[in-house]
């Protein structure tokens, strides 16, 4: 009202009394300043602001005071106001605003002084640096903007070195972006590694028994070490990288599974193996690698379970160190503490590579003593003796194997024995030993596949082995010819045996094999004779205990019907012949 009546002095007096009585009401101060600036009384407006600042108002008041000075190009006065502002409210954002103000008016050195003063104010401790992250980030961005990249890099590294990785995610992101834009390949990789380290640290902190995360973490540190080594970094940097790899592995293997179950240890044990391989291959610290293997073996509860891979890799390590005696001692200890098939096979493979056949024989004996039902062990033992041309010993091993009361897969052992005798029969031009084996096998099992295999053996030529055939090529020795009649006798004998046992489906299988044999080796009449024995499938009914009738399919053999119901069989045969003849006449 006073202003509308052009009573300026009255209005000024009213606002003066208002700010005096109600100094915390910002609206009166804004109107008072606005009035003085409207009247172009800049010194009066400045005086009002000074009175207001004495009450330490909100940030908007300080910003308004600074903007007024900027409007009238009083930049030094504005800089002094910023100085008073940070003295009243020393927060990171205020320091950053002041430094940006100095930067925008081209006072780079003064902006640096502001940032450095702010960093000295906040200090170097972890909590203080954490509070001043915004200052570090803004300082580094300013140096980047004026192309002082080394200064920016030093600022980032200084802050990151004093902050835990969990608290510096945003700062790491800014540093990563900076290195991608202005760094070399090595610096970019280092930045990415650091960022991934933060991620892995958080994951292992949340779940320390997640071994997949430990694998990724260790692989990251190994890759970092190899990259630094390939880039030709100095020994100090390489030693630090190696220490980081070892630290991760040591922390990982310290997380021993709580459950005493092998399933829970499978991933864990590979941490030890990878650790040992790193020390052997990358650092060439063989003594440390040996200690790692020993420590891993001491951790595993061998009374409950063991890991053959651990023992075998340890022994292979000793072989690479040319210490065969220690390698044998390791494998022997492993077999003694917890005998396993893989351990026996690995030890045998080692001795075979060393051509220590007497030791191999001893190991096979121990292997079979441990598990006499293992057909694979018997086959491997006999195959070794056959390869060493000790035929009687190989045959004795086969005989001992098939005489066992319990075998895991007896059919494999019998097949291997028969194949062995077939080979030897080629040398000796004799089928008797193979026939004897088939006789024993059909007495024991009587399986249709055994009858078919025996028949096919009799119906095939028994040729000498390839090397002997090459030596006797001038004589053109074709070996023993196929005995088709003997093969048919075996088929017939097998058919009768299966018939007596009432095995209809097995008889069909045998007839199919016999028919195929005759198609390949016999005449049309031979095929027709076998075909005549083929059964017919008919639908029949049977009465259940409940009184209901159930439909089922039955296999009818011609010879069975002829023996059981000769009159009915003759009638059916005549009917089929008449139907066949009637169909031929009509056509």
C-alpha positions in Angstrom: 0.0 0.0 0.0 2.8 2.4 0.9 4.5 1.6 -2.4 1.4 2.2 -4.4 1.0 5.6 -2.7 4.7 6.2 -3.5 5.6 6.4 0.2 8.9 4.6 -0.3 10.4 5.7 3.0 7.3 4.4 4.9 7.6 1.1 3.1 11.3 0.9 3.9 10.6 1.6 7.6 7.9 -1.1 7.7 10.2 -3.8 6.1 13.0 -2.7 8.5 10.7 -3.2 11.5 9.5 -6.5 10.1 12.9 -8.0 9.7 13.9 -6.7 13.1 11.0 -8.3 14.8 10.7 -11.4 12.7 14.3 -12.2 11.4 13.5 -15.8 10.7 10.8 -15.0 8.1 12.7 -15.1 4.8 9.8 -13.5 2.9 10.3 -10.1 4.6 14.1 -10.2 3.8 13.4 -11.0 0.1 11.0 -8.1 -0.2 13.3 -5.7 1.6 16.2 -6.7 -0.7 14.0 -6.5 -3.7 12.8 -3.0 -2.8 16.4 -1.7 -2.4 17.5 -3.2 -5.7 14.4 -1.9 -7.4 15.3 1.6 -6.2 18.9 0.9 -7.5 20.2 1.3 -4.0 22.8 -1.4 -4.3 24.7 -0.5 -1.2 21.5 -0.5 0.7 20.6 -4.0 -0.7 24.0 -5.2 0.2 23.6 -3.8 3.7 20.3 -5.7 4.1 21.9 -8.9 2.9 24.7 -8.4 5.4 22.2 -8.1 8.2 20.4 -11.2 7.0 23.6 -13.3 6.7 24.3 -12.5 10.3 21.4 -14.8 11.2 23.0 -17.7 9.1 19.9 -18.3 6.9 19.2 -21.1 4.5 21.2 -21.8 1.4 18.8 -19.9 -0.8 19.6 -16.6 1.0 23.4 -17.1 0.4 22.8 -18.0 -3.2 20.6 -14.9 -3.7 23.3 -12.6 -2.2 25.9 -14.2 -4.6 23.7 -13.9 -7.6 23.1 -10.1 -6.9 26.8 -9.6 -6.8 27.2 -11.5 -10.0 24.6 -9.3 -11.7 26.6 -6.3 -10.9 30.0 -8.0 -11.8 31.2 -7.8 -8.2 32.9 -11.2 -8.5 35.4 -10.7 -5.8 32.7 -9.8 -3.4 30.8 -13.0 -4.5 34.0 -15.0 -3.8 34.2 -13.6 -0.3 30.5 -14.5 0.3 31.3 -18.1 -0.7 34.2 -18.1 1.8 31.8 -16.9 4.6 29.2 -19.4 3.4 31.5 -22.5 3.7 32.6 -21.2 7.1 29.0 -21.2 8.3 28.0 -24.5 6.5 31.1 -26.5 5.4 29.3 -29.1 3.3 30.8 -30.8 0.2 28.3 -29.3 -2.1 29.0 -25.8 -0.9 32.8 -26.3 -1.5 32.0 -27.7 -5.0 29.8 -24.7 -5.8 32.5 -22.3 -4.8 35.2 -24.1 -6.8 32.9 -24.2 -9.9 32.2 -20.5 -9.5 36.0 -19.8 -9.6 36.4 -22.2 -12.5 33.7 -20.5 -14.6 35.3 -17.1 -14.2 38.6 -18.6 -15.3 40.4 -18.6 -12.0 41.7 -22.2 -12.3 44.4 -21.8 -9.6 41.9 -20.3 -7.2 39.5 -23.2 -7.9 42.3 -25.7 -7.2 43.0 -23.8 -3.9 39.3 -24.2 -3.0 39.4 -27.9 -3.7 42.6 -28.4 -1.8 41.3 -26.4 1.1 38.2 -28.5 1.2 40.2 -31.8 1.1 42.4 -30.6 4.0 39.3 -29.6 5.9 37.7 -33.1 5.5 41.0 -34.9 6.2 42.5 -38.3 5.1 40.6 -40.8 7.3 38.2 -43.3 5.8 35.0 -41.6 7.1 36.2 -38.1 6.2 37.2 -39.2 2.7 33.8 -41.0 2.3 32.1 -37.7 3.3 34.1 -35.7 0.8 33.6 -38.0 -2.2 31.7 -35.3 -4.1 34.7 -33.0 -3.7 37.1 -35.6 -5.1 34.8 -36.3 -8.0 34.3 -32.6 -8.9 38.0 -31.9 -8.5 39.0 -34.8 -10.9 36.3 -33.7 -13.4 37.7 -30.1 -13.4 41.3 -31.4 -14.0 39.9 -33.6 -16.8 38.1 -30.7 -18.4 41.3 -28.7 -18.6 43.2 -31.8 -19.9 45.3 -32.3 -16.8 44.7 -36.1 -17.0 47.6 -37.1 -14.7 46.3 -34.8 -12.0 42.8 -36.3 -12.3 44.2 -39.8 -12.2 46.1 -39.0 -9.0 43.0 -37.5 -7.4 40.9 -40.6 -8.2 43.6 -43.0 -7.0 44.1 -41.0 -3.8 40.4 -41.2 -2.9 40.0 -44.8 -3.9 43.0 -45.9 -2.0 41.5 -44.6 1.3 38.0 -45.8 0.7 36.7 -49.4 1.1 35.5 -50.9 -2.1 32.0 -51.2 -0.8 31.7 -47.4 -0.3 33.3 -46.2 -3.5 31.0 -47.7 -6.2 30.0 -44.4 -7.7 33.6 -43.0 -7.5 34.8 -46.2 -9.2 32.3 -45.8 -11.9 33.5 -42.2 -12.6 37.1 -43.4 -12.6 36.3 -46.2 -15.0 34.6 -43.8 -17.4 37.6 -41.5 -17.1 40.1 -44.3 -17.9 38.0 -45.5 -20.9 38.1 -42.0 -22.3 41.7 -40.9 -21.5 43.6 -43.9 -20.3 45.8 -46.6 -21.9 44.8 -50.2 -22.3 46.5 -51.2 -19.1 44.9 -48.5 -17.0 41.5 -49.3 -18.5 42.0 -53.0 -17.6 43.2 -52.1 -14.1 40.1 -50.0 -13.6 37.8 -52.7 -14.8 39.5 -55.2 -12.5 39.0 -53.0 -9.5 35.4 -52.6 -10.3 34.9 -56.3 -10.6 36.8 -56.8 -7.4 34.2 -54.7 -5.6 31.5 -56.9 -7.0 33.2 -60.2 -6.0 33.9 -58.9 -2.6 30.3 -58.1 -2.0 29.2 -61.6 -3.3 31.7 -63.5 -1.1 30.7 -61.4 1.9 27.1 -62.3 1.3 27.8 -66.0 0.7 31.4 -67.1 1.7 30.7 -70.7 0.6 29.8 -69.9 -3.0 32.8 -71.5 -4.5 31.8 -70.5 -8.1 32.3 -66.8 -7.0 35.7 -67.7 -5.5 36.6 -69.3 -8.8 35.7 -66.2 -10.7 37.5 -64.0 -8.2 40.7 -66.0 -8.4 40.5 -66.2 -12.2 40.2 -62.4 -12.3 43.4 -62.0 -10.2 45.2 -64.5 -12.4 44.2 -62.7 -15.6 45.4 -59.4 -14.0 48.8 -60.9 -13.2 49.2 -62.4 -16.7 48.3 -59.1 -18.3 50.8 -57.1 -16.2 53.5 -59.7 -16.9 52.8 -59.6 -20.7 52.9 -55.7 -20.6 56.4 -55.8 -19.0 55.5 -54.3 -15.6 58.3 -54.1 -13.0 58.9 -56.8 -10.4 57.2 -54.9 -7.6 53.9 -54.7 -9.5 54.1 -58.4 -10.4 54.8 -59.4 -6.8 51.8 -57.4 -5.7 49.7 -59.1 -8.3 50.9 -62.6 -7.2 50.2 -61.7 -3.6 46.6 -60.7 -4.6 46.1 -64.1 -6.3 47.5 -65.9 -3.3 45.3 -63.9 -0.9 42.1 -64.8 -2.8 43.0 -68.5 -2.9 44.0 -68.6 0.8 40.7 -66.9 1.7 38.8 -69.3 -0.5 40.3 -72.6 0.7 39.8 -71.4 4.3 36.0 -71.8 3.7 36.0 -75.6 4.4 32.6 -77.1 3.7 30.7 -77.9 6.9 28.9 -81.0 5.6 30.9 -84.2 5.5 29.4 -85.2 2.2 31.4 -85.6 -1.0 28.9 -83.7 -3.0 29.5 -80.6 -0.9 33.3 -80.9 -1.4 33.5 -81.4 -5.2 33.8 -77.7 -6.1 35.9 -76.9 -3.0 38.7 -79.3 -3.9 39.2 -77.7 -7.3 40.2 -74.5 -5.5 43.2 -76.4 -4.1 44.0 -77.9 -7.5 43.9 -74.6 -9.3 45.9 -72.9 -6.6 48.7 -75.6 -6.9 48.6 -75.3 -10.7 49.0 -71.5 -10.5 52.1 -71.8 -8.3 53.6 -74.5 -10.5 52.9 -72.9 -13.9 52.9 -69.2 -13.3 55.2 -68.5 -10.4 57.4 -71.6 -10.7 57.3 -71.9 -6.9 57.4 -75.7 -6.8 58.0 -75.9 -3.0 54.9 -73.9 -2.4 52.9 -76.0 -4.9 54.0 -79.1 -3.1 52.9 -77.6 0.3 49.5 -76.8 -1.2 49.0 -80.4 -2.3 50.0 -81.7 1.1 47.6 -79.2 2.8 44.8 -80.2 0.5 45.3 -83.9 1.4 45.4 -83.1 5.1 42.0 -81.3 4.8 40.0 -84.0 3.1 38.3 -86.5 5.5 39.6 -89.6 3.8 37.7 -92.0 6.2 34.5 -90.7 4.7 35.6 -90.1 1.1 38.5 -89.1 -1.0 39.3 -87.5 -4.4 41.4 -89.6 -6.8 42.0 -86.5 -8.9 43.9 -84.9 -6.0 46.2 -87.8 -5.5 46.8 -88.3 -9.2 47.5 -84.6 -9.8 49.9 -84.5 -6.9 51.8 -87.6 -8.2 51.9 -86.1 -11.7 53.4 -83.0 -10.2 56.2 -85.1 -8.7 56.8 -86.8 -12.0 57.2 -83.4 -13.6 59.8 -82.7 -10.9 61.5 -86.0 -11.9 60.8 -87.5 -8.4 59.4 -90.8 -9.4 59.9 -92.3 -5.9 57.8 -89.6 -4.2 55.1 -89.9 -6.9 54.8 -93.7 -6.2 54.7 -93.0 -2.5 51.9 -90.5 -3.0 49.8 -93.0 -5.0 50.6 -95.8 -2.6 49.5 -93.7 0.3 46.3 -92.8 -1.5 45.5 -96.4 -2.2 46.3 -97.4 1.3 44.1 -94.7 2.9 41.2 -94.9 0.5 41.4 -97.5 -2.4 39.5 -96.3 -5.4 39.2 -97.6 -9.0 40.5 -94.3 -10.4 43.6 -94.4 -8.1 44.4 -97.9 -9.3 44.0 -97.0 -12.9 46.0 -93.9 -12.6 48.9 -95.7 -10.8 48.8 -98.5 -13.4 48.8 -95.9 -16.2 51.9 -94.2 -14.7 53.8 -97.5 -14.4 52.9 -98.4 -17.9 54.3 -95.1 -19.2 57.5 -95.9 -17.2 57.5 -99.5 -18.7 57.6 -101.1 -15.3 55.6 -104.1 -16.1 56.4 -106.1 -12.9 55.0 -103.2 -10.9 51.9 -103.1 -13.2 51.3 -106.8 -12.5 51.6 -106.2 -8.7 49.2 -103.3 -9.0 46.6 -105.4 -10.9 46.9 -108.1 -8.2 46.2 -105.5 -5.5 43.4 -104.1 -7.7 41.7 -107.5 -8.0 42.2 -108.3 -4.4 40.4 -105.1 -3.5 37.5 -105.7 -5.9 37.4 -109.2 -7.4 34.0 -108.5 -8.9 35.3 -105.8 -11.3 35.2 -107.3 -14.7 37.0 -104.4 -16.2 40.0 -105.1 -14.0 40.2 -108.7 -15.0 40.0 -107.7 -18.7 42.7 -105.1 -18.4 45.0 -107.5 -16.5 44.5 -110.2 -19.1 45.0 -107.8 -22.0 48.3 -106.7 -20.5 49.5 -110.3 -20.4 48.3 -110.8 -23.9 50.2 -107.7 -25.1 53.3 -109.0 -23.3 52.8 -112.3 -25.3 52.4 -114.3 -22.0 49.4 -116.3 -23.4 49.2 -119.0 -20.7 49.2 -116.3 -18.0 46.5 -114.3 -19.8 44.4 -117.5 -20.2 44.8 -118.3 -16.5 43.7 -114.8 -15.5 40.6 -115.1 -17.7 39.8 -118.5 -16.1 40.2 -117.1 -12.6 38.0 -114.1 -13.5 35.1 -116.1 -14.9 35.2 -118.4 -11.9 34.3 -115.6 -9.5 31.0 -116.0 -7.8 30.1 -112.3 -8.3 31.0 -110.2 -11.3 29.8 -106.6 -12.0 29.4 -107.3 -15.8 30.2 -110.9 -16.5 29.1 -110.7 -20.2 32.0 -108.3 -20.9 34.6 -110.6 -19.3 33.2 -113.6 -21.3 33.2 -111.7 -24.5 36.8 -110.5 -24.0 37.9 -114.1 -23.2 36.1 -115.4 -26.3 37.7 -112.6 -28.5 41.1 -113.5 -27.0 40.6 -117.1 -27.9 39.4 -116.2 -31.4 42.6 -114.3 -32.0 44.7 -117.1 -30.6 42.7 -119.6 -32.7 43.6 -117.6 -35.8 47.2 -118.2 -34.8 46.8 -121.8 -34.0 44.1 -122.6 -36.7 42.0 -124.2 -34.1 38.4 -123.5 -33.0 38.3 -126.0 -30.1 39.1 -123.6 -27.3 36.4 -121.1 -28.5 33.9 -123.9 -28.8 34.7 -125.0 -25.3 34.1 -121.5 -24.0 30.8 -121.3 -25.8 29.8 -124.6 -24.3 30.5 -123.4 -20.8 28.7 -120.2 -21.4 25.5 -121.7 -22.7 25.5 -124.1 -19.8 25.8 -121.2 -17.4 23.4 -118.7 -19.1 21.7 -120.2 -22.1 21.0 -116.7 -23.4 19.8 -116.4 -27.0 22.5 -113.9 -27.8 25.1 -116.5 -26.8 23.6 -119.1 -29.2 23.5 -116.6 -32.1 27.1 -115.5 -31.4 28.3 -119.0 -31.3 26.5 -119.9 -34.6 27.9 -116.8 -36.3 31.4 -117.8 -35.1 31.1 -121.2 -36.6 29.7 -119.7 -39.9 32.6 -117.3 -40.3 36.1 -117.9 -41.5 38.8 -118.0 -38.9 41.6 -115.9 -40.5 45.1 -115.4 -39.2 45.9 -112.1 -37.6 47.0 -109.3 -40.0 50.7 -109.4 -39.2 50.9 -113.1 -39.7 48.8 -112.9 -42.9 51.3 -110.4 -44.3 54.2 -112.7 -43.5 52.5 -115.7 -45.1 51.1 -113.8 -48.1 53.1 -115.9 -50.5 51.4 -119.1 -49.3 47.9 -117.5 -49.7 46.7 -119.0 -46.4 43.0 -118.1 -45.9 42.9 -119.7 -42.4 40.1 -122.0 -41.4 37.0 -121.8 -43.7 33.5 -121.2 -42.4 31.7 -124.4 -41.2 28.1 -123.7 -42.2 26.8 -127.1 -41.2 28.3 -126.6 -37.7 26.7 -123.2 -37.5 23.3 -124.7 -38.5 23.7 -127.4 -35.8 24.3 -124.7 -33.2 21.2 -122.8 -34.3 19.2 -126.0 -34.2 20.5 -126.9 -30.8 19.8 -123.4 -29.5 16.3 -123.5 -30.9 15.5 -126.8 -29.2 17.0 -125.6 -25.9 14.9 -122.4 -25.9 11.9 -124.5 -26.9 12.3 -126.9 -24.0 12.6 -123.9 -21.6 9.3 -122.4 -23.1 11.0 -119.1 -24.2 8.9 -118.0 -27.1 10.2 -114.5 -27.6 13.8 -115.7 -27.5 13.0 -118.4 -30.1 11.7 -115.7 -32.4 15.0 -113.7 -31.9 17.0 -116.8 -32.7 15.0 -117.6 -35.8 15.4 -114.0 -37.0 19.2 -114.3 -36.6 19.2 -117.7 -38.3 17.2 -116.4 -41.2 19.6 -113.5 -41.7 22.5 -116.0 -41.6 20.9 -118.2 -44.3 20.1 -115.1 -46.4 23.8 -114.3 -46.4 25.3 -117.8 -46.6 22.6 -120.3 -47.6 20.4 -121.1 -50.5 16.7 -120.2 -51.1 15.7 -123.6 -49.8 17.6 -123.0 -46.6 15.9 -119.7 -46.1 12.5 -121.3 -46.8 13.1 -124.0 -44.2 13.8 -121.3 -41.5 10.9 -119.2 -42.7 8.6 -122.2 -42.3 9.5 -122.3 -38.6 8.5 -118.6 -38.1 5.5 -118.3 -35.7 2.2 -116.7 -36.2 0.7 -114.2 -33.8 -3.0 -114.9 -32.9 -5.5 -113.4 -30.6 -6.7 -115.5 -27.7 -8.9 -115.2 -24.7 -8.4 -116.3 -21.1 -10.7 -116.4 -18.1 -9.7 -114.4 -15.1 -10.3 -115.2 -11.5 -13.2 -112.7 -11.5 -15.0 -114.6 -14.3 -14.3 -112.0 -16.9 -12.5 -112.8 -20.2 -9.3 -111.1 -21.1 -7.9 -110.8 -24.6 -4.2 -111.3 -25.3 -1.8 -112.1 -28.2 -0.1 -115.4 -28.3 2.8 -116.6 -30.4 2.1 -119.9 -32.1 4.9 -122.1 -33.6 4.1 -124.6 -36.2 6.1 -127.4 -34.6 4.5 -126.8 -31.2 1.1 -127.1 -32.7 2.0 -130.2 -34.7 3.3 -132.0 -31.6 0.5 -130.9 -29.3 -2.5 -131.2 -31.7 -1.6 -133.2 -34.8 -5.2 -133.5 -36.1 -5.9 -129.9 -35.6 -2.6 -128.9 -37.1 -3.3 -131.0 -40.2 -6.7 -129.5 -40.6 -5.3 -125.9 -40.3 -2.6 -126.7 -42.9 -5.2 -128.0 -45.4 -7.4 -125.0 -44.8 -4.4 -122.6 -45.4 -3.5 -124.6 -48.6 -7.0 -124.5 -49.9 -7.3 -120.7 -49.3 -4.0 -120.2 -51.0 -5.1 -122.3 -54.0 -8.5 -120.6 -54.2 -6.9 -117.2 -54.2 -4.5 -118.2 -57.0 -7.5 -119.5 -59.1 -9.4 -116.3 -58.8 -6.5 -114.2 -59.7 
